[in-house]
Amino acid sequence: MVKIGLFYGTETGITEILAICIQKEFGGDKIVDLHNVVGTTLNDFEEYDRLIIGCPTWNIGDLQTDWRVLYNELDAVDFSGKQIAYFGAGDQLGYENNFVDAIGILEAKISALGGVTVGYWSIDGYDFCQSKAVKNGKFVGLPLDELNQPDLTQERIKAWVAQLQREFGL
């Protein structure tokens, strides 16, 4: 059976809750292993061919604290050929000039290390000015805005997970 490693960082607990929702939508812990990056070693990333990376954007376009600590160390991980999906929590109205920048920062780094990005998501339905997470007119992963669009979160997760199941070949 194919296992997916879902690695997330969280400041307020929101990204952890979103990670659990994504895990449940996939069918639970028999399919998706959750890893808080606080206790993660670089070897943990090596165990999976399919990864999901979750990071909220913190302050003004920054990585969440635990991802910021791990960021430079990611250079030692062989992401070659691994399929990587990204999701992030952000505030599109309060931070419209750097909405979900964190997943864009991580995607740029990991794709430069050989990771293959999957799970691109339409920018339709979001109200923002710019984002490092937009590439070729789409988000590099799933943006979730629990402050301004919490009513859309479950629907978006459900659709994104169905998309990932196809892209991951599950």
C-alpha positions as a Markdown table, in Angstrom:
| # | Residue | x | y | z |
|---|---|---|---|---|
| 1 | Met | 0.0 | 0.0 | 0.0 |
| 2 | Val | 1.2 | 3.5 | -0.9 |
| 3 | Lys | 1.7 | 5.8 | 2.1 |
| 4 | Ile | 1.7 | 9.6 | 2.0 |
| 5 | Gly | 3.7 | 11.7 | 4.4 |
| 6 | Leu | 2.0 | 14.9 | 5.4 |
| 7 | Phe | 4.4 | 17.4 | 7.0 |
| 8 | Tyr | 3.0 | 20.5 | 8.6 |
| 9 | Gly | 4.1 | 23.4 | 10.8 |
| 10 | Thr | 1.6 | 25.4 | 12.9 |
| 11 | Glu | 1.6 | 28.5 | 15.1 |
| 12 | Thr | -2.0 | 28.7 | 16.3 |
| 13 | Gly | -3.1 | 25.1 | 15.6 |
| 14 | Ile | -5.1 | 25.9 | 12.4 |
| 15 | Thr | -2.7 | 24.2 | 10.0 |
| 16 | Glu | -2.7 | 21.1 | 12.2 |
| 17 | Ile | -6.5 | 21.0 | 12.1 |
| 18 | Leu | -6.4 | 21.4 | 8.3 |
| 19 | Ala | -3.8 | 18.6 | 8.1 |
| 20 | Ile | -6.1 | 16.3 | 10.1 |
| 21 | Cys | -9.0 | 17.2 | 7.8 |
| 22 | Ile | -6.9 | 16.3 | 4.8 |
| 23 | Gln | -5.8 | 13.1 | 6.3 |
| 24 | Lys | -9.4 | 12.1 | 7.1 |
| 25 | Glu | -10.5 | 13.0 | 3.5 |
| 26 | Phe | -7.8 | 10.6 | 2.2 |
| 27 | Gly | -9.2 | 7.8 | 4.4 |
| 28 | Gly | -7.2 | 8.2 | 7.6 |
| 29 | Asp | -3.8 | 7.2 | 9.0 |
| 30 | Lys | -3.6 | 4.0 | 6.9 |
| 31 | Ile | -3.0 | 6.2 | 3.9 |
| 32 | Val | -1.6 | 9.5 | 5.3 |
| 33 | Asp | 1.0 | 9.7 | 8.1 |
| 34 | Leu | 1.0 | 13.1 | 9.9 |
| 35 | His | 4.3 | 14.7 | 10.9 |
| 36 | Asn | 4.6 | 18.0 | 12.8 |
| 37 | Val | 7.9 | 19.4 | 11.6 |
| 38 | Val | 8.8 | 20.2 | 15.2 |
| 39 | Gly | 9.8 | 16.6 | 15.7 |
| 40 | Thr | 10.7 | 15.8 | 12.1 |
| 41 | Thr | 14.1 | 14.6 | 11.0 |
| 42 | Leu | 15.4 | 14.9 | 7.4 |
| 43 | Asn | 15.2 | 11.1 | 7.1 |
| 44 | Asp | 11.5 | 11.3 | 7.6 |
| 45 | Phe | 11.1 | 13.0 | 4.2 |
| 46 | Glu | 13.0 | 10.1 | 2.6 |
| 47 | Glu | 10.5 | 7.5 | 3.6 |
| 48 | Tyr | 7.8 | 8.7 | 1.2 |
| 49 | Asp | 7.5 | 9.1 | -2.6 |
| 50 | Arg | 4.4 | 11.2 | -2.2 |
| 51 | Leu | 4.4 | 14.1 | 0.2 |
| 52 | Ile | 2.0 | 16.8 | 1.3 |
| 53 | Ile | 3.6 | 20.0 | 2.8 |
| 54 | Gly | 1.5 | 22.3 | 4.9 |
| 55 | Cys | 2.6 | 25.7 | 6.0 |
| 56 | Pro | 0.8 | 28.9 | 7.1 |
| 57 | Thr | 2.2 | 32.2 | 6.0 |
| 58 | Trp | 3.3 | 34.1 | 9.0 |
| 59 | Asn | 3.8 | 37.8 | 9.6 |
| 60 | Ile | 4.3 | 39.5 | 6.2 |
| 61 | Gly | 5.1 | 36.7 | 3.8 |
| 62 | Asp | 7.3 | 34.6 | 6.1 |
| 63 | Leu | 7.5 | 30.8 | 6.7 |
| 64 | Gln | 6.0 | 29.5 | 9.8 |
| 65 | Thr | 8.6 | 29.4 | 12.6 |
| 66 | Asp | 9.3 | 25.6 | 12.5 |
| 67 | Trp | 9.6 | 25.5 | 8.7 |
| 68 | Arg | 11.9 | 28.5 | 8.9 |
| 69 | Val | 14.2 | 26.6 | 11.2 |
| 70 | Leu | 14.1 | 23.5 | 8.9 |
| 71 | Tyr | 14.3 | 25.5 | 5.6 |
| 72 | Asn | 18.1 | 25.5 | 4.9 |
| 73 | Glu | 18.4 | 21.9 | 6.1 |
| 74 | Leu | 16.1 | 20.7 | 3.3 |
| 75 | Asp | 19.1 | 21.0 | 1.0 |
| 76 | Ala | 20.2 | 17.7 | 2.4 |
| 77 | Val | 17.0 | 15.8 | 1.4 |
| 78 | Asp | 16.8 | 14.0 | -1.9 |
| 79 | Phe | 13.4 | 15.1 | -3.3 |
| 80 | Ser | 14.3 | 13.7 | -6.8 |
| 81 | Gly | 11.1 | 12.3 | -8.4 |
| 82 | Lys | 9.0 | 12.6 | -5.3 |
| 83 | Gln | 5.5 | 14.0 | -5.9 |
| 84 | Ile | 4.9 | 16.9 | -3.6 |
| 85 | Ala | 1.6 | 18.7 | -2.9 |
| 86 | Tyr | 1.3 | 21.9 | -0.8 |
| 87 | Phe | -1.4 | 23.6 | 1.2 |
| 88 | Gly | -1.3 | 26.7 | 3.3 |
| 89 | Ala | -3.4 | 28.8 | 5.6 |
| 90 | Gly | -3.5 | 32.5 | 4.9 |
| 91 | Asp | -5.5 | 35.7 | 5.1 |
| 92 | Gln | -6.2 | 37.0 | 1.6 |
| 93 | Leu | -7.8 | 40.3 | 2.8 |
| 94 | Gly | -5.4 | 41.3 | 5.5 |
| 95 | Tyr | -2.3 | 40.2 | 3.6 |
| 96 | Glu | -3.4 | 40.6 | 0.0 |
| 97 | Asn | 0.1 | 41.3 | -1.2 |
| 98 | Asn | 1.6 | 38.0 | 0.1 |
| 99 | Phe | -1.3 | 35.6 | 0.4 |
| 100 | Val | 0.0 | 32.1 | 1.2 |
| 101 | Asp | 3.6 | 33.1 | 0.2 |
| 102 | Ala | 4.9 | 30.4 | 2.4 |
| 103 | Ile | 3.8 | 27.5 | 0.2 |
| 104 | Gly | 5.3 | 29.3 | -2.8 |
| 105 | Ile | 8.6 | 29.7 | -0.9 |
| 106 | Leu | 8.7 | 26.0 | 0.0 |
| 107 | Glu | 7.6 | 24.8 | -3.4 |
| 108 | Ala | 10.4 | 26.8 | -5.1 |
| 109 | Lys | 13.0 | 25.3 | -2.8 |
| 110 | Ile | 11.7 | 21.7 | -3.0 |
| 111 | Ser | 11.2 | 21.8 | -6.7 |
| 112 | Ala | 14.7 | 23.1 | -7.2 |
| 113 | Leu | 15.8 | 20.0 | -5.2 |
| 114 | Gly | 14.0 | 17.7 | -7.6 |
| 115 | Gly | 10.5 | 17.5 | -6.2 |
| 116 | Val | 7.7 | 17.2 | -8.7 |
| 117 | Thr | 4.8 | 19.6 | -7.8 |
| 118 | Val | 1.3 | 18.2 | -8.0 |
| 119 | Gly | -2.0 | 19.7 | -6.7 |
| 120 | Tyr | -2.0 | 23.0 | -8.5 |
| 121 | Trp | -5.2 | 25.0 | -7.7 |
| 122 | Ser | -7.1 | 27.7 | -9.5 |
| 123 | Ile | -6.8 | 31.3 | -8.3 |
| 124 | Asp | -10.6 | 31.7 | -9.0 |
| 125 | Gly | -12.6 | 32.5 | -5.9 |
| 126 | Tyr | -9.8 | 34.3 | -4.0 |
| 127 | Asp | -9.4 | 38.0 | -3.5 |
| 128 | Phe | -5.7 | 38.9 | -3.3 |
| 129 | Cys | -3.2 | 41.1 | -5.2 |
| 130 | Gln | -0.1 | 39.0 | -5.4 |
| 131 | Ser | 1.4 | 35.8 | -4.0 |
| 132 | Lys | 4.7 | 33.9 | -4.3 |
| 133 | Ala | 2.5 | 30.8 | -4.4 |
| 134 | Val | 1.2 | 31.6 | -7.9 |
| 135 | Lys | 3.0 | 30.0 | -10.8 |
| 136 | Asn | 1.8 | 30.0 | -14.4 |
| 137 | Gly | -1.5 | 31.5 | -13.3 |
| 138 | Lys | -2.4 | 28.9 | -10.6 |
| 139 | Phe | -1.5 | 28.4 | -7.0 |
| 140 | Val | 1.2 | 25.8 | -6.4 |
| 141 | Gly | -1.1 | 24.2 | -3.9 |
| 142 | Leu | -4.3 | 24.6 | -1.9 |
| 143 | Pro | -4.8 | 28.0 | -0.1 |
| 144 | Leu | -7.2 | 27.9 | 2.8 |
| 145 | Asp | -8.4 | 31.1 | 4.4 |
| 146 | Glu | -10.0 | 30.3 | 7.7 |
| 147 | Leu | -10.5 | 34.0 | 8.5 |
| 148 | Asn | -12.4 | 35.1 | 5.5 |
| 149 | Gln | -13.7 | 31.9 | 3.8 |
| 150 | Pro | -14.0 | 29.2 | 6.4 |
| 151 | Asp | -17.3 | 28.0 | 4.9 |
| 152 | Leu | -15.3 | 26.9 | 1.7 |
| 153 | Thr | -12.6 | 24.9 | 3.5 |
| 154 | Gln | -14.2 | 21.5 | 3.6 |
| 155 | Glu | -15.4 | 21.7 | 0.0 |
| 156 | Arg | -12.0 | 22.8 | -1.2 |
| 157 | Ile | -10.3 | 20.0 | 0.8 |
| 158 | Lys | -12.6 | 17.4 | -0.6 |
| 159 | Ala | -12.1 | 18.6 | -4.2 |
| 160 | Trp | -8.3 | 18.9 | -3.8 |
| 161 | Val | -7.9 | 15.5 | -2.2 |
| 162 | Ala | -9.9 | 13.9 | -5.1 |
| 163 | Gln | -7.5 | 15.7 | -7.5 |
| 164 | Leu | -4.5 | 14.5 | -5.5 |
| 165 | Gln | -5.7 | 10.9 | -5.5 |
| 166 | Arg | -5.8 | 11.0 | -9.3 |
| 167 | Glu | -2.4 | 12.8 | -9.6 |
| 168 | Phe | -0.8 | 10.5 | -7.0 |
| 169 | Gly | -2.2 | 7.5 | -8.9 |
| 170 | Leu | -4.2 | 6.1 | -5.9 |
